[in-house]
Amino acid sequence: MEALTDLKHILHSKRANIYYLEKCRLMQKGGRVVYLTEETKSKHYWNIPIANTTVILLGTGTSITQGAVRMLSSAGVLFGFSGGGGTPLLAGNEIEWLTPQSEYRPTEYIQSWMKFWFDANKRLKVAKYFQKQRINYLQTTWKKDQDLKLEGFDIKHEELSQALTKFTDKIDQCQDTTNLLLAEAQLTKYLYKYAATQTKHKDFKRQHDSIEAANAFLNHGNYLAYGLAATTLWVLGIPHGFAVMHGKTRRGALVFDIADLIKDTLILPWAFICAKEGASEKEFRQQCLENFTNHKALDFMFATIKEVCKKGEKQ
């Protein structure tokens, strides 16, 4: 059996896999983590490459053994229990995810974070920086993504360009996070409208409890983004409660801050496109995971947070 210390770890920012599993049993077998599915006359074991995995969602009809948890923790894989299709998340530590236990998490980033976090003005500066990075990422990604261009998501579209410029101008004018959240909400509302128009999705209204396809895909894709954000923060050793923009009374608010860096860019347009095409939940999820890999979403999250910590040292 391969020892846990023999695992060849891949940097979290370079890992490719997020899994959603249902109606199976996750276990340790022969030094590997596998999931078991049972059919009428046979059983099938499927290997999970844990060294190249960031997050595992355990949906309906799943169970997990202590041995599997031990190996997942050794590889730094976060996991959580969810409802069908990956939403809602039902149980977990650190808000959504059961995080691997380790007394040797890095401290340099949380120390840098704390140097600015207790100052409201400095927190606001970081929140504004996040929003500017969010817009830059959207503009850069949509500009080079040919598939999005074919679906009508063109960064050169005059009205879209004006909306992004208007929001960027508002960022510097905001005097507190309340105003910044309001401006951000207005932009997101516009992006919903733009995506609905480009995909001919009539009378769209964002409703988190709706089972309508676009809304359901948005929910599911957002949870995938939360998984990436939670992974990034766990690796860097920054607790989820030290948010800079979302509610300070919500213990997981920093997860939402970081997930927002990529949600509008990689989740929002494809939720509408996949709804238009009648894609299955699995097909939509696969599209999101390909987006994360192709556009280096984790790399971008890590780089943004590290830059904030670097700036925090100088403030």
Beta strands, then each sheet from edge to edge (+ up, - down):
strand 1: 17-21
strand 2: 24-29
strand 3: 32-38
strand 4: 43-48
strand 5: 53-58
strand 6: 62-64
strand 7: 78-82
strand 8: 89-91
sheet 1: 1+ 5+ 7+ 8-
sheet 2: 4+ 3- 2+ 6+
end
